[in-house]
Amino acid sequence: MITWMQKHKKYLVITIWIATIAFIGAGFVGWGAYDFNTDRAAAVAKVGHRKITVQEFQLAYANNYNYYNNMLGGKLTKEEADKMGLEKIVLQSIINETLLLNLADDLGFVVLDEDIKNRLINDKNFQTNGVFDKNKYYSILKNMGISAKEYENSLKKELLLNKLQNILKLPASKREKEVFTSAIFMQDRLSVGNITINQDDIKIDENALKKFWESRKDNYKTRKSYTIEYIKLPLDNSWINDNELKKFWESKKYNYKDKDGKVLSFDDAKAQVAIDYKLKKGKKKALQTYLKFKKGEIQPTGKSVVYDDNPNVPSDKLRVAKKGQVLKPIQQKDGYIIVKLIEISEPKAMSFAEARESVLKEYKAKLYKEELEKRAKARLKLFRGKDIGFVSRDSVITIDGLTQAQSSEFLNYVFDQTTLDGYKIFGNKAVLYKILEQKLLNNEKFETYKTIITQSIDSNKQNELNQNLIAKLREVYEIEQYYKGN
């Protein structure tokens, strides 16, 4: 209910065990801050009369780690998880959940063996031909290395929390639905117009420009650059036997697919296959050249200065390279390049003359915006624009002088304001508006979005109730936290 597991209870507990058993078996969580008192060694905390075991914490941590790791495409590291304080987040989440379990206990809620039995026999993971299979149940748990008792205890807690949750539900009232609908789908009849400024109207004072630069000169620095020497090795474009190419394609054909993921035929993939084949054949020569260049047996063919954001030379490799180091061959579209790092130039503050072009652009934008705002405020007093009729936050229209995306942004801005008139700046124009008339409750919108509105109200009320309830339960039940988390 409070934790991610409760919010996503449609995912069976069995899947959590499957996803996390490897983490637990490997001792995934570090225990540097853990209190190894013999009376506490089996628990990370005690909440009221319930203990939170080390295994429960590891399970919840691994489940949450797994969830965020999937969100990030499998790129979450333990170090990054520590930076975001995942252990502390998970621990507090379990503590909150255990507070609720204490409340459920004190209210006299119980989970009967019959409740657990019904949950198990209706779990499709443990069924064979639609019927609960006891042997399959024990086999799955055994393969995961957990006991039936451990698994059924986790089910018992989930069912107990569900019972508590059911009595805490606060369904949306009719009045709340009306207010919510009015807040989201209220309609305004708008008068809209825009003003622009001629670029020539903005006069630049050189002394003021220099003063502007001095106030923020640390923002204007040269880009980090690298002086390099290099040898380029273009692809060998001599004729290639089709039989060789076809053999190469056969061994790599699953790398050549169309936009729908279908493997391309040899003829359709031939052009790219030829390039890849040439790159493969050229790699040996590139490595040989690299060794000779490194030993000083051959001279570079070129020298240049490249910046940190140059796409043709991997800056990530240059950043960690040392002066005088020769980098291994770098594959490019048309061959290989072998780079030797000669010099590194760190960013440094620009002089006014060096920074002037960038400063001027920023200064002009500042003056332009200030002048637009000045004129917009003056115009609002006597503003009469074009009546565009009734619109709502979700209206799909194109306002004169704006793109459809800008029009949508403008409407969202208007409905976020508390004044009857105002303006919003888009680049070189200020769009002014005045609200001529308002409609609150939109019954048609309510009927269309009734389910979503009701769910949103229920969710907001439940979250508010949960937060207040948890805060109160923290005053009622004693919390002894043995493990602080990283």
C-alpha positions as CSV (number, residue, x, y, z in Angstrom):
1,M,0.0,0.0,0.0
2,I,2.8,2.3,0.9
3,T,5.7,0.6,-0.8
4,W,6.3,-0.1,-4.4
5,M,5.3,-3.7,-3.9
6,Q,1.9,-2.7,-2.5
7,K,1.2,-0.2,-5.2
8,H,2.0,-2.9,-7.8
9,K,0.4,-5.8,-6.0
10,K,-1.0,-7.1,-9.3
11,Y,2.5,-8.6,-9.7
12,L,2.5,-11.8,-7.7
13,V,4.9,-12.2,-4.8
14,I,6.3,-15.3,-6.6
15,T,7.8,-13.1,-9.3
16,I,9.5,-11.0,-6.7
17,W,11.2,-14.0,-5.2
18,I,12.3,-15.1,-8.7
19,A,13.7,-11.8,-9.6
20,T,15.7,-11.3,-6.4
21,I,16.9,-14.7,-5.1
22,A,20.3,-14.2,-6.9
23,F,20.8,-10.9,-5.0
24,I,20.1,-12.4,-1.7
25,G,22.3,-15.5,-2.3
26,A,25.2,-13.2,-3.2
27,G,24.8,-11.1,-0.1
28,F,24.0,-8.1,-2.3
29,V,23.5,-5.5,0.5
30,G,26.6,-4.1,2.3
31,W,26.3,-4.3,6.1
32,G,28.9,-1.8,7.2
33,A,26.5,0.2,9.4
34,Y,24.8,-2.9,10.9
35,D,24.7,-3.6,14.6
36,F,25.9,-7.1,15.3
37,N,24.5,-7.4,18.8
38,T,23.5,-11.0,19.1
39,D,19.9,-10.1,20.1
40,R,19.6,-8.0,16.9
41,A,21.7,-9.9,14.4
42,A,18.6,-11.4,12.7
43,A,16.8,-8.1,12.2
44,V,17.4,-4.6,10.8
45,A,14.7,-3.0,12.9
46,K,11.9,-3.6,15.3
47,V,8.6,-1.7,14.9
48,G,6.1,-2.2,17.7
49,H,5.9,-5.9,18.3
50,R,7.1,-6.9,14.8
51,K,10.7,-7.4,13.7
52,I,12.0,-6.6,10.2
53,T,14.4,-9.4,9.3
54,V,17.6,-9.1,7.4
55,Q,16.1,-11.4,4.7
56,E,13.0,-9.2,4.4
57,F,15.1,-6.2,3.9
58,Q,17.4,-7.8,1.4
59,L,14.3,-9.0,-0.5
60,A,12.7,-5.6,-0.6
61,Y,16.0,-3.9,-1.5
62,A,16.7,-6.4,-4.4
63,N,13.1,-5.9,-5.7
64,N,13.4,-2.1,-5.7
65,Y,16.9,-2.3,-7.2
66,N,15.6,-4.6,-9.9
67,Y,12.7,-2.2,-10.6
68,Y,14.9,0.9,-11.0
69,N,17.5,-1.1,-12.9
70,N,14.9,-2.1,-15.5
71,M,13.7,1.5,-15.8
72,L,17.3,2.5,-16.6
73,G,17.8,-0.2,-19.1
74,G,20.0,-2.4,-16.9
75,K,22.5,0.4,-16.3
76,L,22.0,1.0,-12.5
77,T,25.2,0.2,-10.5
78,K,25.4,-0.4,-6.8
79,E,27.4,2.8,-6.4
80,E,24.6,4.8,-8.1
81,A,22.0,3.1,-6.0
82,D,24.0,4.2,-2.9
83,K,24.1,7.8,-4.1
84,M,20.3,7.9,-4.4
85,G,20.1,6.4,-0.9
86,L,18.1,3.4,-2.1
87,E,18.9,1.4,1.1
88,K,17.4,4.2,3.3
89,I,14.4,4.6,1.0
90,V,13.7,0.8,1.1
91,L,14.2,0.6,4.9
92,Q,11.8,3.5,5.6
93,S,9.3,1.9,3.2
94,I,9.4,-1.4,5.1
95,I,9.1,0.4,8.4
96,N,6.0,2.3,7.2
97,E,4.5,-1.0,6.0
98,T,5.3,-2.7,9.4
99,L,3.6,0.2,11.2
100,L,0.5,-0.6,9.2
101,L,0.8,-4.3,10.1
102,N,1.0,-3.4,13.8
103,L,-2.2,-1.4,13.4
104,A,-3.9,-4.3,11.6
105,D,-2.8,-6.6,14.5
106,D,-4.2,-4.2,17.1
107,L,-7.5,-3.8,15.2
108,G,-7.9,-7.6,15.4
109,F,-7.4,-8.4,11.7
110,V,-6.2,-12.0,11.1
111,V,-5.3,-14.0,8.0
112,L,-6.7,-17.5,8.2
113,D,-5.0,-20.6,6.8
114,E,-8.0,-20.8,4.5
115,D,-7.1,-17.3,3.1
116,I,-3.6,-18.4,2.2
117,K,-4.9,-21.7,0.8
118,N,-7.3,-19.9,-1.5
119,R,-4.6,-17.6,-2.7
120,L,-2.3,-20.5,-3.5
121,I,-4.8,-22.7,-5.3
122,N,-5.8,-19.7,-7.5
123,D,-2.2,-18.8,-8.4
124,K,-1.7,-19.9,-12.0
125,N,2.1,-20.2,-11.4
126,F,1.3,-23.3,-9.3
127,Q,-1.3,-24.9,-11.5
128,T,-1.2,-27.7,-14.0
129,N,-4.1,-27.8,-16.4
130,G,-6.0,-25.2,-14.3
131,V,-5.7,-27.2,-11.1
132,F,-3.3,-26.5,-8.1
133,D,-0.3,-28.8,-8.3
134,K,1.2,-29.4,-4.9
135,N,4.3,-31.0,-6.4
136,K,4.8,-28.1,-8.8
137,Y,4.4,-25.6,-5.9
138,Y,7.2,-27.3,-3.8
139,S,9.3,-27.8,-6.8
140,I,9.3,-24.1,-7.7
141,L,10.1,-23.0,-4.2
142,K,12.9,-25.5,-3.9
143,N,14.4,-24.3,-7.2
144,M,14.4,-20.8,-5.8
145,G,15.9,-21.9,-2.5
146,I,13.1,-20.7,-0.2
147,S,10.8,-22.6,2.1
148,A,7.1,-22.8,1.9
149,K,6.9,-21.2,5.3
150,E,8.9,-18.2,4.2
151,Y,6.8,-17.8,1.1
152,E,3.5,-18.2,2.9
153,N,4.5,-15.7,5.6
154,S,5.1,-13.1,2.8
155,L,1.6,-13.9,1.5
156,K,0.2,-13.5,5.0
157,K,1.6,-10.0,5.3
158,E,0.3,-9.0,1.9
159,L,-3.2,-10.3,2.7
160,L,-3.2,-8.6,6.1
161,L,-2.3,-5.3,4.5
162,N,-5.0,-5.8,1.9
163,K,-7.6,-6.2,4.6
164,L,-6.5,-3.0,6.3
165,Q,-6.5,-1.2,3.0
166,N,-10.0,-2.2,2.3
167,I,-11.4,-0.4,5.4
168,L,-9.2,2.7,4.7
169,K,-10.7,3.3,1.3
170,L,-12.3,6.7,0.9
171,P,-14.4,6.7,-2.3
172,A,-14.7,10.0,-4.2
173,S,-17.9,11.9,-3.4
174,K,-20.1,13.6,-6.0
175,R,-19.0,17.0,-4.9
176,E,-15.3,16.1,-5.1
177,K,-15.8,14.8,-8.6
178,E,-17.4,18.1,-9.6
179,V,-14.7,20.2,-8.1
180,F,-11.9,18.1,-9.6
181,T,-13.6,18.2,-13.1
182,S,-14.0,21.9,-12.8
183,A,-10.4,22.4,-11.8
184,I,-9.1,20.4,-14.8
185,F,-11.6,21.0,-17.5
186,M,-12.9,24.5,-16.7
187,Q,-13.3,26.6,-19.9
188,D,-12.3,30.2,-20.5
189,R,-13.4,32.5,-23.3
190,L,-10.2,34.2,-24.3
191,S,-9.3,37.3,-26.1
192,V,-5.7,36.8,-27.5
193,G,-3.2,39.0,-29.3
194,N,0.5,39.3,-29.7
195,I,3.1,42.0,-30.0
196,T,6.6,41.9,-31.5
197,I,9.6,44.2,-31.5
198,N,11.8,45.2,-34.4
199,Q,15.4,44.1,-33.8
200,D,16.6,47.5,-34.8
201,D,14.7,49.0,-31.9
202,I,17.2,47.4,-29.5
203,K,20.2,49.7,-29.1
204,I,23.4,48.2,-27.7
205,D,25.6,50.3,-25.5
206,E,29.2,49.0,-25.6
207,N,29.9,50.0,-22.0
208,A,26.7,48.3,-20.7
209,L,27.6,45.2,-22.8
210,K,31.0,45.0,-21.2
211,K,29.5,45.5,-17.7
212,F,27.1,42.7,-18.4
213,W,30.1,40.5,-19.4
214,E,32.0,41.4,-16.2
215,S,29.0,40.3,-14.0
216,R,29.1,36.8,-15.5
217,K,32.4,36.4,-17.2
218,D,33.0,33.0,-15.4
219,N,30.2,31.7,-17.7
220,Y,32.3,32.3,-20.8
221,K,35.2,29.9,-21.1
222,T,37.1,28.3,-23.9
223,R,36.2,24.7,-24.7
224,K,38.5,21.9,-23.6
225,S,40.7,20.9,-26.5
226,Y,43.3,18.3,-27.5
227,T,46.2,18.7,-29.9
228,I,46.6,15.5,-31.7
229,E,48.7,13.8,-34.4
230,Y,47.1,11.1,-36.4
231,I,47.3,8.6,-39.1
232,K,44.2,7.9,-41.2
233,L,43.7,4.5,-42.8
234,P,40.9,4.6,-45.4
235,L,39.0,1.5,-46.4
236,D,40.5,-0.7,-49.1
237,N,38.0,-0.1,-52.0
238,S,39.4,-2.7,-54.3
239,W,37.0,-5.3,-55.7
240,I,35.6,-7.9,-53.3
241,N,34.5,-11.4,-54.3
242,D,30.8,-11.8,-53.9
243,N,31.3,-15.3,-52.5
244,E,33.5,-13.9,-49.7
245,L,30.9,-11.2,-48.9
246,K,28.1,-13.8,-48.9
247,K,30.0,-16.0,-46.4
248,F,30.5,-12.9,-44.2
249,W,26.8,-12.0,-44.4
250,E,25.8,-15.6,-43.5
251,S,27.9,-15.4,-40.3
252,K,26.5,-12.0,-39.3
253,K,23.1,-11.8,-41.0
254,Y,21.2,-11.2,-37.8
255,N,23.0,-7.8,-37.5
256,Y,21.3,-6.7,-40.7
257,K,17.6,-6.0,-40.2
258,D,15.0,-3.6,-41.5
259,K,13.0,-1.2,-39.4
260,D,10.5,-4.0,-38.5
261,G,13.3,-6.2,-37.2
262,K,13.2,-8.6,-40.2
263,V,16.6,-9.9,-41.4
264,L,17.6,-8.3,-44.7
265,S,18.4,-10.5,-47.7
266,F,22.0,-10.5,-48.9
267,D,21.2,-8.2,-51.9
268,D,19.4,-5.7,-49.6
269,A,22.2,-5.7,-47.0
270,K,25.1,-6.0,-49.5
271,A,26.2,-2.3,-49.4
272,Q,26.5,-2.3,-45.6
273,V,28.0,-5.8,-45.6
274,A,30.8,-4.7,-47.9
275,I,31.7,-1.8,-45.5
276,D,31.7,-4.1,-42.5
277,Y,33.8,-6.7,-44.4
278,K,36.3,-4.0,-45.4
279,L,36.5,-2.8,-41.8
280,K,37.1,-6.3,-40.5
281,K,39.9,-6.8,-43.1
282,G,41.4,-3.4,-42.4
283,K,41.5,-4.0,-38.6
284,K,44.7,-6.1,-38.9
285,K,46.5,-3.4,-40.9
286,A,45.3,-0.7,-38.4
287,L,46.7,-2.7,-35.5
288,Q,50.1,-3.1,-37.3
289,T,50.2,0.6,-38.1
290,Y,49.3,1.4,-34.4
291,L,52.3,-0.6,-33.1
292,K,54.7,1.1,-35.6
293,F,53.3,4.5,-34.8
294,K,53.6,3.8,-31.1
295,K,57.3,2.8,-31.5
296,G,58.0,5.9,-33.6
297,E,58.8,3.8,-36.7
298,I,56.3,5.8,-38.8
299,Q,55.3,9.5,-38.8
300,P,51.8,10.9,-38.5
301,T,50.0,12.1,-41.6
302,G,48.2,15.0,-40.0
303,K,48.0,17.2,-36.9
304,S,45.0,19.2,-35.6
305,V,43.2,20.6,-32.6
306,V,39.9,18.9,-31.7
307,Y,37.4,19.9,-29.0
308,D,35.8,17.8,-26.3
309,D,32.6,17.5,-28.2
310,N,34.1,16.4,-31.5
311,P,32.1,13.4,-32.7
312,N,34.9,12.1,-34.9
313,V,37.3,11.5,-32.1
314,P,36.1,9.8,-28.9
315,S,36.6,12.4,-26.2
316,D,35.9,9.8,-23.5
317,K,39.2,8.1,-24.5
318,L,41.1,11.4,-24.8
319,R,40.0,12.5,-21.3
320,V,41.7,9.6,-19.7
321,A,44.7,9.5,-22.0
322,K,48.2,10.9,-21.1
323,K,50.2,13.2,-23.1
324,G,52.3,11.3,-25.6
325,Q,50.0,8.3,-25.5
326,V,49.0,6.6,-28.8
327,L,45.4,5.4,-28.8
328,K,44.4,2.1,-30.3
329,P,42.8,2.2,-33.7
330,I,39.4,4.0,-33.7
331,Q,36.9,2.7,-36.2
332,Q,35.1,5.3,-38.3
333,K,32.6,5.0,-41.2
334,D,35.3,5.2,-43.8
335,G,38.2,3.4,-42.1
336,Y,40.4,3.8,-39.0
337,I,42.2,6.6,-37.4
338,I,45.1,6.2,-35.0
339,V,45.5,9.2,-32.6
340,K,48.5,10.4,-30.5
341,L,47.7,12.9,-27.8
342,I,50.2,15.8,-27.9
343,E,48.6,18.4,-25.6
344,I,45.6,19.0,-23.4
345,S,44.2,22.6,-23.1
346,E,41.8,22.9,-20.2
347,P,38.9,25.5,-20.4
348,K,40.0,29.0,-19.4
349,A,38.2,32.3,-19.0
350,M,37.7,34.2,-22.3
351,S,38.7,37.8,-22.7
352,F,35.9,40.3,-23.5
353,A,37.0,40.3,-27.2
354,E,36.9,36.5,-27.3
355,A,33.5,36.2,-25.6
356,R,31.9,39.3,-27.2
357,E,29.8,37.4,-29.8
358,S,28.3,35.1,-27.2
359,V,27.9,37.9,-24.7
360,L,26.1,40.1,-27.3
361,K,23.7,37.3,-28.2
362,E,22.8,36.8,-24.5
363,Y,22.6,40.5,-23.8
364,K,20.4,41.2,-26.7
365,A,18.0,38.4,-25.6
366,K,17.9,40.0,-22.2
367,L,17.1,43.5,-23.5
368,Y,14.6,42.1,-26.0
369,K,12.7,40.2,-23.2
370,E,12.7,43.3,-20.9
371,E,11.4,45.5,-23.7
372,L,8.7,42.9,-24.6
373,E,7.6,42.7,-21.0
374,K,7.5,46.4,-20.7
375,R,5.3,46.9,-23.8
376,A,3.1,43.9,-22.9
377,K,2.4,45.3,-19.4
378,A,1.5,48.7,-20.9
379,R,-0.7,47.1,-23.6
380,L,-2.7,45.0,-21.1
381,K,-4.3,48.2,-19.7
382,L,-6.2,48.8,-23.0
383,F,-5.9,45.3,-24.5
384,R,-8.5,44.1,-27.0
385,G,-7.4,41.0,-28.9
386,K,-9.1,38.4,-31.0
387,D,-12.0,36.5,-29.3
388,I,-11.1,32.8,-29.8
389,G,-14.1,31.5,-27.9
390,F,-14.2,29.0,-25.1
391,V,-11.1,26.8,-24.6
392,S,-9.9,24.4,-22.0
393,R,-6.5,23.1,-20.9
394,D,-6.8,20.2,-23.3
395,S,-8.1,22.1,-26.3
396,V,-6.3,21.3,-29.6
397,I,-6.1,24.6,-31.5
398,T,-3.6,26.8,-33.2
399,I,-3.5,30.4,-32.1
400,D,-2.4,33.1,-34.6
401,G,1.3,33.5,-34.5
402,L,2.0,30.3,-32.6
403,T,2.6,26.7,-33.6
404,Q,0.2,24.0,-32.3
405,A,2.8,23.0,-29.6
406,Q,3.2,26.6,-28.5
407,S,-0.6,27.0,-28.5
408,S,-0.9,24.1,-26.1
409,E,1.9,25.4,-23.9
410,F,0.1,28.8,-23.9
411,L,-3.2,27.4,-22.8
412,N,-1.6,25.4,-20.0
413,Y,0.1,28.6,-18.9
414,V,-3.2,30.5,-18.9
415,F,-5.0,27.9,-16.8
416,D,-2.1,27.8,-14.3
417,Q,-2.5,31.6,-13.6
418,T,-4.8,33.2,-11.0
419,T,-5.3,36.5,-12.9
420,L,-7.9,37.5,-15.5
421,D,-5.2,38.8,-17.9
422,G,-1.6,38.4,-18.6
423,Y,1.0,37.5,-21.2
424,K,3.6,34.8,-22.1
425,I,6.7,35.4,-24.1
426,F,7.6,33.1,-27.0
427,G,11.0,34.0,-28.5
428,N,10.5,37.4,-30.3
429,K,6.8,37.9,-29.4
430,A,4.7,38.3,-26.3
431,V,1.2,36.7,-26.5
432,L,-1.4,38.6,-24.4
433,Y,-4.7,37.3,-23.1
434,K,-7.8,38.4,-21.3
435,I,-10.4,36.1,-19.8
436,L,-13.8,37.3,-21.0
437,E,-16.0,34.6,-19.5
438,Q,-15.7,31.3,-17.6
439,K,-17.5,28.0,-17.4
440,L,-16.7,25.7,-14.6
441,L,-18.4,22.2,-14.6
442,N,-18.1,20.5,-17.9
443,N,-20.5,17.5,-17.8
444,E,-19.5,16.2,-21.2
445,K,-15.8,16.1,-20.1
446,F,-16.7,14.5,-16.8
447,E,-18.6,11.6,-18.6
448,T,-15.6,11.1,-21.0
449,Y,-13.0,11.0,-18.2
450,K,-15.2,9.8,-15.3
451,T,-13.1,6.7,-14.6
452,I,-9.8,8.5,-14.7
453,I,-11.1,11.4,-12.5
454,T,-12.5,9.0,-9.9
455,Q,-9.3,7.0,-9.8
456,S,-7.2,10.2,-9.4
457,I,-9.4,11.5,-6.6
458,D,-9.3,8.1,-4.8
459,S,-5.5,7.9,-5.3
460,N,-4.9,11.5,-4.0
461,K,-7.2,10.9,-0.9
462,Q,-5.6,7.6,-0.2
463,N,-2.1,9.0,-0.4
464,E,-3.0,11.9,1.9
465,L,-4.6,9.5,4.4
466,N,-1.6,7.1,4.3
467,Q,0.9,9.9,4.9
468,N,-1.1,11.3,7.9
469,L,-1.7,7.8,9.2
470,I,1.9,6.8,9.0
471,A,2.9,10.1,10.8
472,K,0.5,9.3,13.6
473,L,1.5,5.6,13.9
474,R,5.2,6.7,14.3
475,E,4.0,8.4,17.5
476,V,2.1,5.3,18.7
477,Y,4.6,2.5,18.0
478,E,8.2,2.4,19.1
479,I,10.8,2.1,16.3
480,E,14.2,0.5,17.0
481,Q,16.4,0.8,13.9
482,Y,19.5,-1.4,14.1
483,Y,20.7,-0.8,10.6
484,K,20.9,2.8,9.3
485,G,21.4,2.1,5.6
486,N,23.9,3.7,3.2
